[in-house]
Amino acid sequence: QVQLVESGGGLVQAGGSLRLSCVASGIIFSSNVMGWYRQAPGTQRELVATISSGGSTNYADPVKGRFTISKDNAKNTVYLQMNSLKPEDTAVYYCNYRFLVTQRNYWGRGTQVTVSS
């Protein structure tokens, strides 16, 4: 079965950096999109960034130029490099895997990112 495990969250000062990792197991090599989403208290879960099995990336406007999504296929791992962090980036960050053949979504448990002023 598909399992996603996030790590790398924590507390950081504004302007600092963090790198999140998501280790996936049981996923299909092709025809998928992996991504990061986040949810702050009282808000809807929102897209942060995605990367397809073909390497195409997509970013939400608030993180463009600051965050970079990447992956290591050999390690079944997707990363989110977060630079120039702002307090409004504070949220629980979730790893997502979507298998395009079935449109089935899988989620990790999330990792907390807190950015202090």
C-alpha positions in Angstrom: 0.0 0.0 0.0 1.0 3.6 -0.4 2.6 5.2 2.6 4.0 8.8 2.8 6.1 9.9 5.7 7.1 13.6 6.1 10.0 15.0 8.0 11.9 18.2 8.4 9.4 20.5 9.9 10.2 22.6 12.9 10.5 26.1 14.3 12.5 28.7 12.4 12.8 32.5 12.4 11.5 34.6 9.6 14.0 34.7 6.8 15.3 31.3 7.6 15.1 28.0 5.7 13.9 24.5 6.1 13.8 21.4 3.9 11.0 19.0 4.1 11.3 15.4 3.0 8.6 12.9 2.0 9.6 9.3 1.7 7.0 7.3 -0.3 6.6 3.6 -0.4 4.3 1.5 -2.6 4.0 4.1 -5.3 4.0 3.7 -9.0 7.0 5.0 -10.9 5.1 6.7 -13.7 1.8 8.6 -14.2 1.7 10.4 -11.0 2.0 13.8 -9.4 3.5 14.4 -6.0 3.2 17.5 -4.1 3.1 19.5 -0.9 0.0 21.1 0.5 -0.4 23.1 3.7 -3.1 24.0 6.1 -3.0 26.7 8.7 -5.6 26.8 11.6 -9.0 27.9 10.4 -8.1 27.7 6.7 -8.6 25.4 3.8 -5.8 23.1 2.8 -4.0 24.8 -0.1 -1.5 23.8 -2.8 2.1 24.7 -2.2 3.9 22.9 -5.0 3.6 19.8 -7.2 6.0 17.8 -9.4 4.9 15.3 -12.0 6.6 12.0 -12.8 7.8 13.8 -15.9 9.4 16.6 -13.9 7.0 19.4 -14.5 6.5 21.7 -11.5 3.8 24.0 -10.3 3.8 26.5 -7.5 1.3 28.5 -5.6 1.8 32.2 -6.0 2.7 32.9 -2.4 5.7 30.6 -2.5 7.0 31.3 -6.0 10.7 32.3 -6.0 11.1 31.1 -2.4 10.2 27.4 -2.4 11.5 24.6 -4.7 10.1 21.2 -5.1 12.3 18.4 -6.2 12.5 14.6 -6.1 14.9 11.7 -6.0 13.3 8.8 -7.8 15.9 6.3 -6.6 15.0 7.1 -3.0 11.3 7.6 -3.7 11.6 10.9 -1.9 10.2 14.3 -2.7 11.6 17.5 -1.1 10.4 21.0 -0.5 13.2 23.5 0.0 11.8 26.5 1.7 13.8 29.7 1.8 13.1 33.2 3.0 10.3 31.9 5.3 7.6 34.2 6.4 5.3 33.9 9.4 2.4 33.4 7.0 4.1 30.2 5.9 3.3 28.7 9.3 1.1 25.6 8.7 1.0 21.9 8.8 2.6 20.7 5.6 1.3 17.5 4.0 2.9 15.3 1.4 0.5 14.2 -1.4 0.7 11.4 -4.0 -1.8 11.2 -6.8 -1.9 8.3 -9.2 -3.2 9.7 -12.4 -4.6 6.5 -13.8 -7.1 6.2 -11.0 -7.0 9.8 -9.7 -6.5 8.4 -6.3 -4.9 10.6 -3.7 -2.8 9.6 -0.8 -1.7 11.8 2.1 1.0 11.8 4.7 0.2 12.7 8.3 1.8 16.1 8.0 4.7 18.0 9.6 4.4 21.3 11.5 6.3 24.3 10.2 6.3 27.4 12.4 7.9 30.6 11.4 8.4 33.2 14.1 8.6 36.9 13.6 
